Amino acid sequence: MKELDLSVRQKFDSVLDRLKEPQSELSFAELGLVKKISYHEPEKTIVAYLDVLTPRLECMACSAVNGFVLGTLERDLKVALEAEFPGWIVKVE
């Protein structure tokens, strides 16, 4: 496997340091919210894999809030990566 270029690694690190989880206000890096980022240069595609578990709550309101927070995390990460890598396809799973 090819080693990731330092400038690309720094961009990923910058995004994860800059983004904040809204409830704790800690960065994605501090919380370890991203378990893996796949970088496919020939296809200009980035896939980021979140490391979050979906809680099994019986409380409908809690489930709705958690779903909203997860959606926010996914959206914020996608937008930040698209800003760092214009013209690339970014997916968050």
C-alpha positions in Angstrom: 0.0 0.0 0.0 1.3 3.4 -1.0 2.1 5.8 1.9 -0.1 8.9 1.9 1.6 12.1 0.9 2.4 14.4 3.9 0.4 17.4 2.5 -2.7 15.2 2.1 -2.3 13.8 5.6 -2.0 17.3 7.0 -5.2 18.3 5.2 -7.1 15.4 6.8 -5.6 16.1 10.2 -6.6 19.8 9.9 -10.2 18.9 9.1 -10.4 16.5 12.0 -8.8 19.0 14.4 -11.1 21.9 13.2 -14.5 20.2 13.2 -16.3 20.1 16.6 -18.9 17.7 17.8 -21.8 19.9 18.8 -22.7 18.4 22.2 -19.2 18.2 23.7 -17.5 20.9 21.6 -14.5 18.6 21.3 -12.9 18.0 17.9 -13.5 15.0 15.8 -9.8 14.1 16.3 -10.1 14.4 20.1 -13.2 12.1 20.1 -11.9 9.7 17.5 -15.0 10.0 15.5 -13.4 9.0 12.2 -12.0 5.5 12.1 -10.7 5.5 8.5 -10.4 7.7 5.5 -9.9 6.1 2.1 -8.2 8.3 -0.5 -8.4 7.2 -4.1 -6.4 9.7 -6.2 -7.0 8.2 -9.7 -10.8 8.4 -9.2 -10.6 11.6 -7.1 -12.7 10.0 -4.4 -12.5 10.2 -0.6 -14.6 8.0 1.7 -14.6 8.8 5.4 -15.8 6.2 7.8 -17.4 7.5 11.1 -16.7 5.5 14.2 -20.0 6.0 16.0 -22.5 3.4 17.3 -26.2 3.9 16.9 -27.7 3.7 20.4 -30.7 1.5 20.9 -32.9 3.8 22.9 -36.5 3.3 23.6 -37.0 7.0 24.0 -38.3 8.4 20.7 -37.1 11.9 21.5 -33.6 10.6 22.3 -33.5 8.6 19.1 -34.5 11.7 17.1 -31.8 13.8 18.7 -29.1 11.2 18.2 -30.2 10.8 14.5 -30.0 14.6 14.1 -26.5 14.8 15.7 -25.2 11.9 13.5 -26.6 13.7 10.4 -24.9 16.9 11.4 -21.6 15.1 11.9 -21.8 13.4 8.5 -22.8 16.7 6.8 -20.1 18.8 8.5 -17.4 16.3 7.7 -18.5 16.0 4.0 -18.6 19.8 3.6 -15.1 20.3 5.3 -13.5 17.6 3.1 -15.1 19.0 0.0 -13.6 22.4 0.9 -10.1 20.9 1.3 -10.4 18.8 -1.8 -12.4 20.8 -4.4 -13.6 18.8 -7.3 -13.3 15.5 -5.4 -16.2 13.1 -4.7 -16.6 12.8 -0.9 -18.7 10.1 0.8 -19.2 9.7 4.6 -20.3 6.3 5.9 
